[in-house]
């Protein structure tokens, strides 16, 4: 993201209502209100953006959004875990997980302030 687009995003974020969780519907509503898009177009835009991220991760590629952060896949090895109720040792199989790392600009706005 360029500095100009980050400033625009910051101004738009101030106008958004305080909410516990931002949903796809909230993103669409935000696009409708701020870019004067039709609901159908806003929904297509949000879904297309998210599908692009999912598709890249599915192909094993990372996703980097400058100023926001990056998504990567990590492989976790199999390990021995413990059932918290019974204390019994259990086998945890290997798995692939999505890892998100904050970008510098987002980190400075959220954490370093």
VMD Tcl script that builds the backbone (N, CA, C; Angstrom):
set m [mol new atoms 339]
animate dup $m
set s [atomselect $m all]
$s set {name element resname resid chain x y z} {
  {N N UNK 1 A 0.837 -1.184 0.000}
  {CA C UNK 1 A 0.000 0.000 0.000}
  {C C UNK 1 A 0.874 1.236 0.000}
  {N N UNK 2 A 0.470 2.217 -0.736}
  {CA C UNK 2 A 1.222 3.462 -0.727}
  {C C UNK 2 A 0.833 4.281 0.488}
  {N N UNK 3 A 1.641 5.294 0.788}
  {CA C UNK 3 A 1.353 6.146 1.938}
  {C C UNK 3 A 0.002 6.843 1.762}
  {N N UNK 4 A -0.318 7.258 0.538}
  {CA C UNK 4 A -1.596 7.931 0.282}
  {C C UNK 4 A -2.763 6.987 0.564}
  {N N UNK 5 A -2.663 5.734 0.083}
  {CA C UNK 5 A -3.762 4.799 0.317}
  {C C UNK 5 A -3.887 4.450 1.794}
  {N N UNK 6 A -2.759 4.412 2.523}
  {CA C UNK 6 A -2.829 4.155 3.960}
  {C C UNK 6 A -3.508 5.314 4.686}
  {N N UNK 7 A -3.227 6.544 4.260}
  {CA C UNK 7 A -3.889 7.695 4.874}
  {C C UNK 7 A -5.385 7.675 4.596}
  {N N UNK 8 A -5.759 7.316 3.374}
  {CA C UNK 8 A -7.190 7.203 3.029}
  {C C UNK 8 A -7.845 6.123 3.875}
  {N N UNK 9 A -7.142 4.993 4.027}
  {CA C UNK 9 A -7.672 3.900 4.837}
  {C C UNK 9 A -7.828 4.344 6.283}
  {N N UNK 10 A -6.854 5.082 6.798}
  {CA C UNK 10 A -6.923 5.561 8.178}
  {C C UNK 10 A -8.133 6.476 8.366}
  {N N UNK 11 A -8.368 7.377 7.421}
  {CA C UNK 11 A -9.519 8.266 7.509}
  {C C UNK 11 A -10.829 7.490 7.442}
  {N N UNK 12 A -10.878 6.466 6.594}
  {CA C UNK 12 A -12.090 5.666 6.472}
  {C C UNK 12 A -12.311 4.820 7.713}
  {N N UNK 13 A -11.230 4.338 8.330}
  {CA C UNK 13 A -11.365 3.515 9.534}
  {C C UNK 13 A -11.950 4.325 10.673}
  {N N UNK 14 A -11.628 5.619 10.729}
  {CA C UNK 14 A -12.170 6.462 11.790}
  {C C UNK 14 A -13.681 6.609 11.664}
  {N N UNK 15 A -14.202 6.502 10.433}
  {CA C UNK 15 A -15.632 6.665 10.233}
  {C C UNK 15 A -16.403 5.372 10.473}
  {N N UNK 16 A -15.696 4.233 10.488}
  {CA C UNK 16 A -16.379 2.960 10.705}
  {C C UNK 16 A -16.812 2.852 12.162}
  {N N UNK 17 A -17.953 2.216 12.373}
  {CA C UNK 17 A -18.453 2.021 13.728}
  {C C UNK 17 A -17.517 1.094 14.498}
  {N N UNK 18 A -17.484 1.240 15.810}
  {CA C UNK 18 A -16.712 0.339 16.638}
  {C C UNK 18 A -17.430 -1.001 16.671}
  {N N UNK 19 A -16.697 -2.067 16.364}
  {CA C UNK 19 A -17.291 -3.397 16.343}
  {C C UNK 19 A -16.314 -4.393 16.922}
  {N N UNK 20 A -16.844 -5.502 17.383}
  {CA C UNK 20 A -15.986 -6.519 17.968}
  {C C UNK 20 A -15.232 -7.293 16.893}
  {N N UNK 21 A -15.912 -7.666 15.821}
  {CA C UNK 21 A -15.310 -8.437 14.754}
  {C C UNK 21 A -15.739 -7.855 13.414}
  {N N UNK 22 A -14.790 -7.641 12.541}
  {CA C UNK 22 A -15.083 -7.141 11.200}
  {C C UNK 22 A -15.408 -8.330 10.314}
  {N N UNK 23 A -16.573 -8.317 9.687}
  {CA C UNK 23 A -17.012 -9.424 8.839}
  {C C UNK 23 A -16.957 -9.029 7.368}
  {N N UNK 24 A -17.165 -10.017 6.504}
  {CA C UNK 24 A -17.220 -9.730 5.067}
  {C C UNK 24 A -18.344 -8.755 4.769}
  {N N UNK 25 A -19.458 -8.904 5.448}
  {CA C UNK 25 A -20.592 -7.996 5.244}
  {C C UNK 25 A -20.217 -6.571 5.649}
  {N N UNK 26 A -19.438 -6.423 6.726}
  {CA C UNK 26 A -18.974 -5.101 7.154}
  {C C UNK 26 A -18.056 -4.480 6.110}
  {N N UNK 27 A -17.167 -5.294 5.539}
  {CA C UNK 27 A -16.278 -4.797 4.490}
  {C C UNK 27 A -17.080 -4.332 3.278}
  {N N UNK 28 A -18.064 -5.123 2.883}
  {CA C UNK 28 A -18.919 -4.748 1.752}
  {C C UNK 28 A -19.657 -3.452 2.039}
  {N N UNK 29 A -20.202 -3.344 3.232}
  {CA C UNK 29 A -20.932 -2.130 3.622}
  {C C UNK 29 A -20.014 -0.916 3.574}
  {N N UNK 30 A -18.791 -1.090 4.038}
  {CA C UNK 30 A -17.809 -0.010 4.029}
  {C C UNK 30 A -17.515 0.442 2.593}
  {N N UNK 31 A -17.367 -0.523 1.669}
  {CA C UNK 31 A -17.125 -0.183 0.269}
  {C C UNK 31 A -18.329 0.518 -0.352}
  {N N UNK 32 A -19.510 0.066 -0.003}
  {CA C UNK 32 A -20.742 0.680 -0.517}
  {C C UNK 32 A -20.814 2.144 -0.088}
  {N N UNK 33 A -20.539 2.398 1.186}
  {CA C UNK 33 A -20.661 3.750 1.733}
  {C C UNK 33 A -19.551 4.687 1.257}
  {N N UNK 34 A -18.321 4.187 1.189}
  {CA C UNK 34 A -17.195 5.067 0.901}
  {C C UNK 34 A -16.821 5.157 -0.576}
  {N N UNK 35 A -17.113 4.138 -1.349}
  {CA C UNK 35 A -16.780 4.160 -2.771}
  {C C UNK 35 A -18.016 4.231 -3.652}
  {N N UNK 36 A -19.178 4.280 -3.003}
  {CA C UNK 36 A -20.459 4.368 -3.695}
  {C C UNK 36 A -20.624 3.242 -4.721}
  {N N UNK 37 A -20.283 2.036 -4.303}
  {CA C UNK 37 A -20.454 0.850 -5.140}
  {C C UNK 37 A -21.826 0.254 -4.891}
  {N N UNK 38 A -22.330 -0.459 -5.880}
  {CA C UNK 38 A -23.553 -1.221 -5.687}
  {C C UNK 38 A -23.234 -2.392 -4.761}
  {N N UNK 39 A -24.227 -2.871 -4.015}
  {CA C UNK 39 A -24.010 -3.966 -3.075}
  {C C UNK 39 A -23.414 -5.184 -3.768}
  {N N UNK 40 A -23.946 -5.517 -4.933}
  {CA C UNK 40 A -23.461 -6.687 -5.673}
  {C C UNK 40 A -21.983 -6.516 -6.043}
  {N N UNK 41 A -21.604 -5.310 -6.489}
  {CA C UNK 41 A -20.216 -5.048 -6.862}
  {C C UNK 41 A -19.290 -5.107 -5.647}
  {N N UNK 42 A -19.738 -4.561 -4.536}
  {CA C UNK 42 A -18.939 -4.587 -3.306}
  {C C UNK 42 A -18.728 -6.025 -2.835}
  {N N UNK 43 A -19.782 -6.838 -2.882}
  {CA C UNK 43 A -19.678 -8.241 -2.479}
  {C C UNK 43 A -18.709 -8.999 -3.394}
  {N N UNK 44 A -18.787 -8.730 -4.693}
  {CA C UNK 44 A -17.886 -9.377 -5.650}
  {C C UNK 44 A -16.439 -8.971 -5.372}
  {N N UNK 45 A -16.223 -7.703 -5.085}
  {CA C UNK 45 A -14.881 -7.207 -4.801}
  {C C UNK 45 A -14.294 -7.868 -3.559}
  {N N UNK 46 A -15.056 -7.913 -2.480}
  {CA C UNK 46 A -14.579 -8.529 -1.235}
  {C C UNK 46 A -14.304 -10.015 -1.445}
  {N N UNK 47 A -15.246 -10.726 -2.065}
  {CA C UNK 47 A -15.065 -12.165 -2.283}
  {C C UNK 47 A -13.896 -12.452 -3.216}
  {N N UNK 48 A -13.720 -11.640 -4.244}
  {CA C UNK 48 A -12.612 -11.818 -5.174}
  {C C UNK 48 A -11.266 -11.617 -4.475}
  {N N UNK 49 A -11.189 -10.602 -3.638}
  {CA C UNK 49 A -9.963 -10.328 -2.884}
  {C C UNK 49 A -9.624 -11.498 -1.970}
  {N N UNK 50 A -10.599 -11.959 -1.206}
  {CA C UNK 50 A -10.357 -13.063 -0.277}
  {C C UNK 50 A -10.050 -14.361 -1.019}
  {N N UNK 51 A -10.729 -14.599 -2.154}
  {CA C UNK 51 A -10.452 -15.792 -2.958}
  {C C UNK 51 A -9.033 -15.776 -3.497}
  {N N UNK 52 A -8.525 -14.591 -3.833}
  {CA C UNK 52 A -7.146 -14.472 -4.313}
  {C C UNK 52 A -6.161 -14.889 -3.228}
  {N N UNK 53 A -6.418 -14.464 -2.008}
  {CA C UNK 53 A -5.540 -14.825 -0.887}
  {C C UNK 53 A -5.589 -16.328 -0.640}
  {N N UNK 54 A -6.798 -16.881 -0.582}
  {CA C UNK 54 A -6.957 -18.322 -0.341}
  {C C UNK 54 A -6.311 -19.127 -1.460}
  {N N UNK 55 A -6.502 -18.698 -2.702}
  {CA C UNK 55 A -5.925 -19.403 -3.846}
  {C C UNK 55 A -4.410 -19.426 -3.799}
  {N N UNK 56 A -3.808 -18.303 -3.464}
  {CA C UNK 56 A -2.347 -18.232 -3.359}
  {C C UNK 56 A -1.834 -19.155 -2.266}
  {N N UNK 57 A -2.487 -19.139 -1.115}
  {CA C UNK 57 A -2.073 -20.021 -0.015}
  {C C UNK 57 A -2.263 -21.486 -0.390}
  {N N UNK 58 A -3.338 -21.787 -1.090}
  {CA C UNK 58 A -3.608 -23.168 -1.510}
  {C C UNK 58 A -2.504 -23.679 -2.454}
  {N N UNK 59 A -1.957 -22.788 -3.271}
  {CA C UNK 59 A -0.872 -23.159 -4.185}
  {C C UNK 59 A 0.486 -23.169 -3.488}
  {N N UNK 60 A 0.499 -22.854 -2.201}
  {CA C UNK 60 A 1.751 -22.860 -1.441}
  {C C UNK 60 A 2.510 -21.557 -1.528}
  {N N UNK 61 A 1.899 -20.523 -2.082}
  {CA C UNK 61 A 2.545 -19.223 -2.220}
  {C C UNK 61 A 2.234 -18.366 -0.995}
  {N N UNK 62 A 3.120 -17.460 -0.675}
  {CA C UNK 62 A 2.861 -16.495 0.386}
  {C C UNK 62 A 2.070 -15.328 -0.172}
  {N N UNK 63 A 1.474 -14.559 0.709}
  {CA C UNK 63 A 0.726 -13.365 0.323}
  {C C UNK 63 A 1.291 -12.202 1.123}
  {N N UNK 64 A 1.744 -11.166 0.430}
  {CA C UNK 64 A 2.317 -10.011 1.108}
  {C C UNK 64 A 1.526 -8.760 0.739}
  {N N UNK 65 A 0.987 -8.106 1.754}
  {CA C UNK 65 A 0.256 -6.852 1.576}
  {C C UNK 65 A 1.090 -5.776 2.265}
  {N N UNK 66 A 1.859 -5.036 1.481}
  {CA C UNK 66 A 2.784 -4.039 2.025}
  {C C UNK 66 A 2.093 -3.105 2.993}
  {N N UNK 67 A 2.697 -2.910 4.150}
  {CA C UNK 67 A 2.155 -2.026 5.164}
  {C C UNK 67 A 1.120 -2.696 6.052}
  {N N UNK 68 A 0.584 -3.831 5.618}
  {CA C UNK 68 A -0.439 -4.542 6.394}
  {C C UNK 68 A 0.155 -5.780 7.045}
  {N N UNK 69 A 0.698 -6.677 6.225}
  {CA C UNK 69 A 1.285 -7.900 6.759}
  {C C UNK 69 A 1.406 -8.959 5.691}
  {N N UNK 70 A 1.819 -10.138 6.106}
  {CA C UNK 70 A 1.979 -11.230 5.159}
  {C C UNK 70 A 1.427 -12.529 5.742}
  {N N UNK 71 A 0.911 -13.361 4.845}
  {CA C UNK 71 A 0.390 -14.678 5.184}
  {C C UNK 71 A 1.341 -15.712 4.607}
  {N N UNK 72 A 1.696 -16.694 5.402}
  {CA C UNK 72 A 2.556 -17.786 4.962}
  {C C UNK 72 A 1.999 -19.098 5.510}
  {N N UNK 73 A 2.356 -20.185 4.850}
  {CA C UNK 73 A 2.007 -21.508 5.353}
  {C C UNK 73 A 3.202 -22.072 6.101}
  {N N UNK 74 A 2.929 -22.710 7.212}
  {CA C UNK 74 A 3.972 -23.382 7.985}
  {C C UNK 74 A 3.549 -24.821 8.222}
  {N N UNK 75 A 4.520 -25.710 8.134}
  {CA C UNK 75 A 4.263 -27.117 8.427}
  {C C UNK 75 A 4.668 -27.394 9.864}
  {N N UNK 76 A 3.739 -27.966 10.607}
  {CA C UNK 76 A 4.047 -28.361 11.986}
  {C C UNK 76 A 4.299 -29.860 12.023}
  {N N UNK 77 A 5.323 -30.236 12.753}
  {CA C UNK 77 A 5.666 -31.657 12.869}
  {C C UNK 77 A 4.699 -32.361 13.805}
  {N N UNK 78 A 4.634 -33.688 13.661}
  {CA C UNK 78 A 3.865 -34.501 14.600}
  {C C UNK 78 A 4.537 -34.403 15.962}
  {N N UNK 79 A 3.733 -34.503 17.007}
  {CA C UNK 79 A 4.287 -34.392 18.353}
  {C C UNK 79 A 3.420 -35.145 19.335}
  {N N UNK 80 A 3.925 -35.288 20.527}
  {CA C UNK 80 A 3.161 -35.882 21.616}
  {C C UNK 80 A 2.504 -34.744 22.392}
  {N N UNK 81 A 1.200 -34.825 22.555}
  {CA C UNK 81 A 0.470 -33.843 23.328}
  {C C UNK 81 A -0.114 -34.489 24.568}
  {N N UNK 82 A -0.883 -33.721 25.317}
  {CA C UNK 82 A -1.474 -34.250 26.535}
  {C C UNK 82 A -2.926 -33.805 26.604}
  {N N UNK 83 A -3.826 -34.747 26.877}
  {CA C UNK 83 A -5.229 -34.436 27.081}
  {C C UNK 83 A -5.345 -33.679 28.405}
  {N N UNK 84 A -5.851 -32.412 28.360}
  {CA C UNK 84 A -5.888 -31.626 29.596}
  {C C UNK 84 A -6.839 -32.188 30.662}
  {N N UNK 85 A -7.867 -32.909 30.250}
  {CA C UNK 85 A -8.809 -33.476 31.232}
  {C C UNK 85 A -8.247 -34.690 31.940}
  {N N UNK 86 A -7.733 -35.622 31.122}
  {CA C UNK 86 A -7.287 -36.891 31.718}
  {C C UNK 86 A -5.786 -36.934 31.978}
  {N N UNK 87 A -5.043 -36.056 31.340}
  {CA C UNK 87 A -3.599 -36.094 31.489}
  {C C UNK 87 A -2.949 -37.158 30.625}
  {N N UNK 88 A -3.767 -37.873 29.852}
  {CA C UNK 88 A -3.271 -38.960 29.011}
  {C C UNK 88 A -2.472 -38.400 27.839}
  {N N UNK 89 A -1.378 -39.043 27.504}
  {CA C UNK 89 A -0.537 -38.649 26.385}
  {C C UNK 89 A -1.225 -39.061 25.082}
  {N N UNK 90 A -1.264 -38.128 24.103}
  {CA C UNK 90 A -1.895 -38.424 22.812}
  {C C UNK 90 A -0.964 -38.001 21.685}
  {N N UNK 91 A -1.142 -38.636 20.529}
  {CA C UNK 91 A -0.361 -38.295 19.344}
  {C C UNK 91 A -1.076 -37.166 18.599}
  {N N UNK 92 A -0.354 -36.079 18.320}
  {CA C UNK 92 A -0.890 -34.970 17.523}
  {C C UNK 92 A -0.247 -35.082 16.147}
  {N N UNK 93 A -1.056 -35.291 15.098}
  {CA C UNK 93 A -0.498 -35.501 13.756}
  {C C UNK 93 A 0.100 -34.215 13.174}
  {N N UNK 94 A 0.952 -34.354 12.149}
  {CA C UNK 94 A 1.498 -33.152 11.501}
  {C C UNK 94 A 0.385 -32.392 10.800}
  {N N UNK 95 A 0.560 -31.085 10.680}
  {CA C UNK 95 A -0.455 -30.297 9.987}
  {C C UNK 95 A 0.164 -29.044 9.409}
  {N N UNK 96 A -0.563 -28.455 8.495}
  {CA C UNK 96 A -0.154 -27.221 7.844}
  {C C UNK 96 A -1.043 -26.105 8.386}
  {N N UNK 97 A -0.427 -24.988 8.818}
  {CA C UNK 97 A -1.178 -23.885 9.393}
  {C C UNK 97 A -0.830 -22.588 8.669}
  {N N UNK 98 A -1.761 -21.640 8.701}
  {CA C UNK 98 A -1.528 -20.317 8.131}
  {C C UNK 98 A -0.946 -19.432 9.225}
  {N N UNK 99 A 0.119 -18.727 8.883}
  {CA C UNK 99 A 0.802 -17.844 9.810}
  {C C UNK 99 A 0.676 -16.418 9.272}
  {N N UNK 100 A 0.317 -15.473 10.134}
  {CA C UNK 100 A 0.221 -14.069 9.745}
  {C C UNK 100 A 1.258 -13.266 10.500}
  {N N UNK 101 A 1.998 -12.440 9.784}
  {CA C UNK 101 A 2.996 -11.571 10.394}
  {C C UNK 101 A 2.625 -10.127 10.078}
  {N N UNK 102 A 2.511 -9.296 11.110}
  {CA C UNK 102 A 2.174 -7.882 10.935}
  {C C UNK 102 A 3.230 -7.161 10.116}
  {N N UNK 103 A 2.781 -6.239 9.273}
  {CA C UNK 103 A 3.702 -5.363 8.563}
  {C C UNK 103 A 4.175 -4.256 9.487}
  {N N UNK 104 A 5.272 -3.604 9.114}
  {CA C UNK 104 A 5.852 -2.570 9.962}
  {C C UNK 104 A 4.888 -1.417 10.216}
  {N N UNK 105 A 4.217 -0.947 9.165}
  {CA C UNK 105 A 3.316 0.199 9.324}
  {C C UNK 105 A 2.122 -0.141 10.211}
  {N N UNK 106 A 1.537 -1.318 10.020}
  {CA C UNK 106 A 0.405 -1.726 10.844}
  {C C UNK 106 A 0.852 -1.930 12.293}
  {N N UNK 107 A 2.006 -2.551 12.486}
  {CA C UNK 107 A 2.532 -2.778 13.826}
  {C C UNK 107 A 2.735 -1.448 14.553}
  {N N UNK 108 A 3.295 -0.475 13.849}
  {CA C UNK 108 A 3.554 0.811 14.495}
  {C C UNK 108 A 2.251 1.523 14.847}
  {N N UNK 109 A 1.208 1.334 14.062}
  {CA C UNK 109 A -0.080 1.981 14.344}
  {C C UNK 109 A -0.848 1.284 15.453}
  {N N UNK 110 A -0.675 -0.031 15.580}
  {CA C UNK 110 A -1.447 -0.780 16.571}
  {C C UNK 110 A -0.698 -1.012 17.878}
  {N N UNK 111 A 0.578 -1.288 17.803}
  {CA C UNK 111 A 1.316 -1.748 18.970}
  {C C UNK 111 A 2.304 -0.709 19.494}
  {N N UNK 112 A 3.050 -0.079 18.617}
  {CA C UNK 112 A 4.132 0.795 19.034}
  {C C UNK 112 A 3.680 2.170 19.494}
  {N N UNK 113 A 2.397 2.477 19.384}
  {CA C UNK 113 A 1.915 3.814 19.788}
  {C C UNK 113 A 2.018 4.041 21.262}
}
mol reanalyze $m
mol bondsrecalc $m
mol representation Tube
mol addrep $m
